[in-house]
């Protein structure tokens, strides 16, 4: 869970007090790397395209996180 340390802070902290200033946005779940965190063994559920975020939605989401202190975004 990410949260602000205080009302005046523009940095996100997790429950261990670590600062988070980067964000990874995955544009598909049909990747072939089979990473444990996004495609665990035995779970091959692929999201239908009509349920995926549009470019405008990704842009709006990125803007929200930038306002929360994120300064690096990786789109994969």
C-alpha positions in Angstrom: 0.0 0.0 0.0 1.4 3.4 -1.0 0.6 6.6 1.0 1.7 10.1 1.5 4.0 10.6 4.5 2.3 13.9 5.4 -0.2 16.3 3.7 2.6 18.6 2.4 4.7 15.7 1.0 4.7 15.0 -2.7 6.4 11.6 -2.3 4.8 8.2 -2.0 5.9 5.9 0.8 5.0 2.2 1.3 4.2 0.6 4.6 8.0 -0.1 5.1 8.8 3.7 4.7 10.4 3.2 1.3 10.0 6.1 -1.2 8.4 5.2 -4.5 9.1 7.7 -7.3 8.6 5.4 -10.3 5.7 3.6 -11.9 5.4 0.7 -14.4 2.3 0.6 -16.6 1.8 -2.6 -18.5 -0.3 -2.1 -21.7 -1.0 -5.8 -22.2 -1.1 -9.0 -20.2 -0.2 -11.1 -23.3 3.5 -10.9 -22.7 5.7 -14.0 -23.2 8.1 -13.4 -20.4 5.9 -15.2 -17.8 7.0 -13.0 -14.9 5.9 -14.5 -11.5 4.2 -11.3 -10.4 2.0 -10.8 -13.5 1.6 -14.3 -14.9 2.0 -16.9 -12.1 2.2 -20.5 -13.0 -1.2 -22.1 -13.8 -3.0 -18.7 -14.4 -3.2 -17.9 -18.1 -6.1 -15.5 -18.0 -5.8 -12.9 -20.8 -7.9 -9.7 -20.5 -10.1 -9.0 -23.5 -9.1 -5.9 -25.4 -12.3 -4.0 -24.6 -11.3 -4.2 -20.9 -7.8 -2.8 -21.5 -7.1 0.9 -20.7 -7.1 3.3 -23.7 -4.2 5.6 -24.4 -6.2 8.5 -22.9 -6.9 6.5 -19.7 -3.2 5.7 -19.4 -2.3 9.4 -19.9 -4.8 10.4 -17.2 -3.5 7.7 -14.8 0.1 8.8 -15.4 -0.9 12.4 -14.7 -2.4 11.5 -11.4 0.8 9.7 -10.3 3.0 12.5 -11.5 1.0 14.9 -9.2 1.7 12.4 -6.4 5.5 12.6 -6.8 6.2 10.0 -9.5 9.1 11.2 -11.7 9.8 8.1 -13.8 7.2 6.0 -15.7 8.0 2.9 -17.7 5.4 1.7 -20.1 5.8 -2.0 -21.0 
